[in-house]
Amino acid sequence: MCANFRPISREQAQLLKLPDLPEFDFKPDIYPLNDCPLVLAGPQGLEWRSVKFGMIPKWARTFKIGRMTYNARTETIDEKPSFKNAWYHNQFALIPVQIIYEPKYVDGKAQRWGIYRKDGLPFTVAALYENTTLEGEQVRSMSMLTINADQHPLMKNFHKPGAEKRSIIVIPEQLREDWLYGNFEDAAQFFIHMNPAEFTASFMPRKT
């Protein structure tokens, strides 16, 4: 499960052949309930939105739930109350990132490792988004989709020993619009593993 990532920089948007990033602020490291950039399908083409990392469903009364809904399991996404409204309304999105971070256990202790493309380019991660009103304000939020990674040569190395391994879903450039303009009935075809030949990982402790 991914609870921390480094979002795309303004300069990198063109590398992904995406529209220029609008002028909203976001942190260089994103954790649950932080604001971050997201790509949606709009009537005039792809659009940027500032959203919170962690789904805030329409029935939520506080932001706290976003600390538990930052990842959505594809196996149960259609039945979980936090996600099924966005799922059945085809509210698909992309999170452009540079690095995702996962814990790797070394000698029984968790270390922060970064997972990134070998060529250094940013990439896009499959997500669901939601719009709601909370405390009198419009709130946009999102959750990363995840799949089982017990057998993945790279992603199986993260999280606690003995625990299920999970992975994000990377949507490649040629499939981005298909995902964004797609529907829940066809979504499973996108639930594929990142290419281990394109990705690597290294130890990246938090800066103090």
N, C-alpha and C positions, 0 to 999 in steps of 0.2 A: 504494500500500500504506500502511495506517495503522499507525504504531508509537507513537502518542501521542494521548491524548484526555483531556478533562476529564469525569469522571463526574457523574452526577446528584447533587445535594445532598439531604440528608434532607428539607428543606422542599419540594423539588420533586416528591417521590414522588406526592403527591396531585394534582398538576397532570396527571400521566399516568394518573390513576385506578388507581394501583397500591397494594398494601398498604404500610403504613408500613415504612420501612427498619429492620431490626433493629440492635442495638447491636454493630456490628463496625467496626473502624477501617479507613480507606482514605485515600490521599493525594489532594490536589486535582488533581494531574496524574499520569496513569497511563502507565507505560512497560512494556515486556516484563518479565515476572516479578513485577511489582507486584501486590498484592492489590486487588481491586475488586468492586463489587456486580454481581450478575447475576440475572436473572429466569428461573426454570424453571417448567415445568408439573408440579405435584404432584397427588397423588390428591385433595386437598381444595381445589385451586385453585392460583393462582399463588403461587410461593414465592421468597424471596430467598436467595441463597447468596453467600458470600465465595469468590472464585476467583482464580487467578493468570491474568494476561493472557499468553497463550502456551500452546498445547496441550502437555500432558505426557501422551503416550500410555502405555498400560499396559505396554509393553515398555521404556520409558525407564529408564535406571539413574541418571541425574543430571537436575538441573533445567535444565542448559545448553540442551537442545533447545528450551526455551520461547523463547529469543531468536531462533529461526528459524521458529517455528510460530504466530506471533501473527496471521497472516492465512492464509486458506485460499481458494485459487482455486476457484470453482464449476465450472470446466471440468474439473478433475482431482481434485476432492475425493473422488470415489468410488473412486479407485485409489491415492491416496497413503497409505503406511503410517501416517503420523501421524494421519490423519483418518478413514480408512474405517471403523474400528470405531464411532466416534461417529455417523458418517453412516448406516450400515446399522442402527444401533439407535435412530435417530430422536431423537438427543439434541440437540434444537434449543433455543436459548435466545435471550434478548434482553439487550443491553447498553444500559441507559439512560444517555444522555450529554447534556452541554450543548454541547460543541464537540469536533470532531475536528481534528487538526492535520496539515498536509501541507507539504512543501517546494515553494516556487515559485521558479523561477530567474529572477532579475532581473540583467541585465548579467553573466551567467555565474556568479552567486553564489546559493546557496540561501538563501531567507528562510523563516522559519516563519510560515505563514498558518493562521488558524483558519476553519473552515467550520461554519456554524451556521444555525439557523432565523431568518428575518427577524423573526418575531414574538417571538423570545427564548425560546420554550418549549423544554424538553428534548425529545429524541426517542429512539427505540429502534432499535438496529442488530442485524441478524441475526447469530447466532453458533452455533457448535457447542460443547458442553462434554464433558468427560471426567472420570471418577473413577478414581483408581488409588491404590496404596500405594507410597510412596517413602521410603526411610530410616526405615521403621517407622511412618510417619504417613499418614493419609488425605490425598490431595491432589486438590482440584478445580481444573480449569483450563478455559480456553476460547480459541477463535480466532474472529476476525471473518471473515465471508465477504466475498469481493470479486468484482466483475464488471468486464469490460472497459469503459473509459470514453473511448476514443479520440475518440468523436463527441459526448460530453456537453458542453454549452455551458459548464458551470462546472468540472467535474472534469478536463477535458482540459488545464486550465491548470497542473496541478501535476506534480511530478517532473521528472527530467532531460529536456532537449530530445532528441527522437528516441526516448526510451524509451516502452514501452507505458504507457498511462494506465489506472489502476485506480480503482475506487470501492467504498465500502461499500454495503450494501443497507439502506435505511431501511424498516422495517416500520411502516405507519401503524396508528393506534389500532384501526380496525375490523378489522384482519387479525391482530392480535397473538395472540389465542388460536388462530386457525386455523393460524398458523405453529408455535406452541409445541406444539400437540397433533397436528400433521400428521405425514406420513411422507415418506421420501426419494423415493418414487415420484412424489409430487405437488409436491415442493419447488421445481421449476424455475419454477412459476407465480409464485413470490415474488421471482424474480431480476430485478427491475425497477429502473430508475434513479430516484433521488430527483428530485422535482419541482423544476426550476430556478427556478420562480416562488416557491417557498417558502424557498429557501436562498440564502445569500450568503457572502462570504468577506472577510477583511481581514487586514492584516499584524499579527501578534501575536508579537513577539520574546520569547524567554525572559527572565524577570526575573533579574537578576544580584544 
